[in-house]
Amino acid sequence: LVQRIRFIKKAQSVGFTLEEIGTLLDLADGRNRRRVQAVTAARLAQINGKLADLARMQAALAHLLHQCLTTGEVHPCPIIEALAEGEDASQV
């Protein structure tokens, strides 16, 4: 039981969902490596997608902050303008 809990905690710590962990537990004998690889590759693809989204958001926010810092107080805040325009601020 303790070993199973450790397995679950380790799997969660690298990003597997409980559903995926259940699948991995079903495959714990290690004989179906292709299925284990498929579950792992799918999780990795999802993480890479999230990282790409975070990088896009980071770039957009850095750009907006830079614009806000350099436009001066007499102009409207570019951050508020970008958000109020209803456009995708990440595309700014």
C-alpha positions in Angstrom: 0.0 0.0 0.0 2.8 2.4 0.9 4.6 1.7 -2.4 1.3 2.3 -4.3 0.9 5.7 -2.6 4.5 6.6 -3.4 3.9 5.7 -7.0 0.8 7.9 -7.1 2.6 10.9 -5.5 5.6 10.6 -7.8 3.3 10.3 -10.8 1.4 13.4 -9.7 4.6 15.3 -9.1 5.6 14.9 -12.8 2.2 16.0 -14.0 0.1 12.8 -14.5 -3.6 13.1 -13.8 -5.4 10.7 -11.5 -6.9 9.0 -14.6 -3.6 8.6 -16.2 -2.1 7.3 -13.0 -4.9 4.7 -12.9 -3.9 3.6 -16.4 -0.3 3.4 -15.4 -1.1 1.4 -12.3 -3.0 -1.0 -14.5 0.1 -1.3 -16.6 2.5 -1.5 -13.6 3.8 -4.9 -14.6 5.7 -3.0 -17.4 4.9 -5.5 -20.1 2.9 -3.1 -22.3 5.6 -0.5 -22.7 4.0 1.0 -25.8 0.9 1.9 -23.8 2.9 3.4 -21.0 4.9 5.3 -23.6 1.7 6.5 -25.2 0.2 7.8 -21.9 3.5 9.5 -21.1 3.9 11.1 -24.6 0.3 12.4 -24.4 1.0 14.0 -21.0 4.2 15.5 -22.3 2.5 17.0 -25.4 -0.1 18.6 -23.1 2.6 20.0 -20.9 4.5 21.4 -23.9 1.3 23.0 -25.1 0.8 24.7 -21.7 4.4 25.8 -21.8 3.9 27.4 -25.2 0.8 29.1 -23.9 2.7 30.4 -20.9 5.5 31.7 -23.1 3.0 33.5 -25.3 1.3 35.1 -22.3 4.7 36.1 -20.8 5.7 37.8 -24.0 2.4 39.6 -24.4 2.5 40.8 -20.8 6.1 41.9 -21.0 5.3 43.8 -24.2 2.3 45.5 -22.6 4.2 46.4 -19.5 7.1 47.8 -21.6 4.6 49.9 -23.5 3.0 51.1 -20.3 6.3 52.1 -18.8 7.5 54.0 -21.9 4.4 55.8 -23.0 4.3 58.4 -20.2 1.6 59.5 -17.9 -0.3 61.7 -20.4 -1.3 58.7 -22.5 -3.9 56.1 -21.6 -2.5 53.0 -20.1 -1.7 50.5 -23.0 -2.5 47.5 -20.8 -6.0 48.8 -20.0 -6.5 49.8 -23.6 -5.5 46.3 -24.9 -7.8 44.6 -22.5 -10.7 46.9 -23.1 -10.5 46.6 -26.9 -11.8 43.0 -26.7 -8.9 41.8 -28.8 -6.7 38.9 -27.7 -4.2 40.7 -25.5 -1.7 37.9 -26.2 -1.6 39.0 -29.8 -0.5 42.5 -29.0 
